[in-house]
Amino acid sequence: MSKCRHRINQRVSFLLGSAFLLLIGMFILANHLATYRIVIPDIYYLVFTGLLLLLDAIIFFFMLFQFICNRKLLYVAILGLGFLGSDIYCSEALTLIQRFISMCIPMNAITNDLAIFYLFRQITFIVAILFALYYAYLLSKNISPDGKDEALVILLAFAVFFLAIFAHNLSSYNPQISLNLINKANGHDRNAWSSHYSALIVAAWFMVLLLVIVTTALRNLLWVSISAFCISSIFSNLILLNL
């Protein structure tokens, strides 16, 4: 028992140390870009989003195949749904950035849509991790999933697609019910992400991080990686608030 607790403490210490270094690096980079007003070429946004889409797709298929090989790992399939939803929102963002570059439309015209897809991507990940934690907890109690649980995963998959359709309609594609997440910053002619949404997202990710650590005790590399993912999400949203 003491050895197990020692391993957990080592993993938590490593995670927190890595997170601290990551936070310092991200803030230095953000302040450097803001201080020297470094303009990132537009094509970089397209390349980065495309790479993120490819990475999410690889992770989704990896988790799907792992679930197919071991049907008890239902929480892995649920985590995969989070990355599938992320792929959908990355595709939406990729389309917007492509229009921005090819049609030379102003950045202000697409920032609110990008913010909407970003917000729903965060929500999809948070919900997927919470459901995955529930089934990981059941598995730790030797409660194996049954057919009804697998049907729930299919229902969650439909919910992911429904959220994506809902987010699409909240954007400028449907002006009648559009959601405004972007405000003018201090009267200047530029857009700013609303701090209220960022604060809520940071609080939600912090809660998810605590639940991951308490529920799973970081028993394997998967949950260590999910914890690192939660920390990076917290830090990236803190930087959004800072900027």
N, C-alpha and C positions, 0 to 999 in steps of 0.2 A: 504493500500500500504506500509506504514511504517512497519507494522507487518510482511508482507511478506519479505520485504528487511532485517528485523532483523533476520528472520529465515534463510534466505540465508547466511547472514554474520556469523551466528552461525555455520551453516554447513561447510562453507568454513574454518572458524577458527578451527573447530574440525578436519577437513580433513588435514589442514596444520600442526596442532599440532601432529596428529597421524603420518603423513608422516615424520615429523622431528624426532620423536622417532624411527620410523622404520628405517630411514636412519642411525641413530647413532648405533642402534643394529646390522644392517647388516654390517656396516664398522668394528665394534668391532669384530664381528664373523669372517669376512674375514681376518682381520689383525692377529687375534689370530691363525687362521689356517695356515697363511703364516709364521708368526714369529716362531711358535713352530714346523713347518713342520709336522703337524698332518695329518696322512694318514687315509682317510676314507675308510673303507672296501668296496670292490667292490659290494657286495650284496646290500649295502645301495642305490647305484645308481639304481639298478633294482627295489628295493622296492619303492623308491621315485617316479620313473617314472611310475610305476604301479598305485600308489595312485593318481598321477596327472591325469593319463588317466581315472581312475574311477571318480574322481571329475568332470572333464570336461564332461564326459558322463552324469552324474547326472544333471549338469547345462543345458546341451543341451536339454535333455528330459523335464526338468522343463519349459524351455522357449518355447519349442515346444507345450507342453500342454496348456500353458498360451495363446499362440497365437490361438490355436484351440478353446479355450473357448471364446476368444474375438478377432475376425478377424481384428479389427481396430489396434491392437497392432502389426503392421507389423514390426516395429523396433525391437521388442523382438525376432521375428523369425530370423531377420538378425543377431542380436547379437548371437543367438544360433548357426548360421552357423559358426561363429568364433570359438566357442568351439568345434564344430564338426570337423573343420579343425585341431584344436589343438590335438584332439584325434588321427587323422590320423598320424600326425608327432610324437606324443608320441608312437604310435604303431611301427613306423619305428625305433625310438630310442630304444625302448624296445627290438626289434629284434637284433639291433647292440650290445647292452649291454649284451644280453643273449649269443651271439656269443663270445663276449669278455671274458665272464666268463667261459663258457663251453668249448670253443675251445682253451683257453689260447693264443689268438692272442694279439699282442702288442697294447697298447692304441693308439699309433701313427697311427695305421692302420684305426682307426674308428673316430678319432677326427674331421677330415674334414667333414665326412658325418654327424656327430652330429651337427657341425656348420651350415651346409646347412639346415638341418631340423629345427634347432633353428631359423635361419634367416627367412625362409618361414613361420614358425609359427607366428613370430612377424608381418610379412607383412599381413598375413591373418587376424589377430586380428585388425590391424590398418585399413585395408580396410573395414572390417565388421562394426567397430564402426563409421567410416565416413558415410557409407550408412545409418546406423541406425539413426545417428544424423539428416540426411536429412529428413527421414520420421517422426522422432519425431518432427522436426520443422514444417512440414506440418500438423501434427495432432494438434499441439498447435495453428495453424491458422484455425482449424476446417475443414481441407481438408482431408476427409476420403479416404483411399486407395481403388482402384477399382480392377477389374480383371486383368488389365494390370500390375498393381503393384505387384500382387501376382505372375504373370508369371515371373516378374523380379526376384523375390526371388528364383524361380526354376532355372532361368538362373544363378543366383549367386551361387546356390548350385553346378551346373555343373562347374562353374569357380573355386570353392574351390577344387573339385576333380581334375580338370585339373592342377591347381597349384601343387597339391600333386604329380601327375604323373610327372610333369615337374621337381619338386625337386628331385624325385626318380631317374630320368634320369641324373640329374646333379651330382649325387653322384657317388661313385665308382662302382655302379651297371652298369653304362654305361661309361667306361673310355674315349670313343671318344669325349664326350662333357662335361666332368667333370668340375666343378667349384672349384677353389682353394681359400678357405677362411682362411687357416691356414698357418702361416709362422714359421720358426725357430726363437726362442726368443734369440736375442743377441748372436747368435752363439752357444748357448748351445744345447744339445741334448734333447730338449723338444719343444712341439708345443705351439703356442700362437695365440689367436684369433686376426684377423686383426683389428687394431684400427679404420680404416676408416669406416668399416661397423657398428661398435658399435657407433661411433659418429653420423652417419646418423640415426641410430635407435633411439638414445636418442633425437635427434632433432625432428624426426617424432612423437615420443610419447609426447614430450613437446607441440608440435603444437596441437595434438589430445586432450590433457588435457585442453588446453586453449579453444578449440572449445566446448568441453563438458560443461565446466563451463559457457561460454558465451551463448551458444545455449539453454541449459536446465535450467540454473540458479539453478541446483541441486534440482529440484522440488520434487523429490521423492527418496526413498532409492536406487532404481535401479541405478540412475545416480550418486549418492554418491558412490555406490559400483564400478561403472565403473571408476569414477575418482580415487578412491583408487587403482584400478587395473592399471590405467595409471601410477600413481606415483610409484607403486612397480616395474613396468616394467622399468621406467626411472632409478630407483635406482639400480636394478639388472644389467642393462647395464653399469651404471657408475662404478659399482664394477668390471665388466669385464674389463673396461678400466684401472681401478686402478691396477688390478692384472696382 
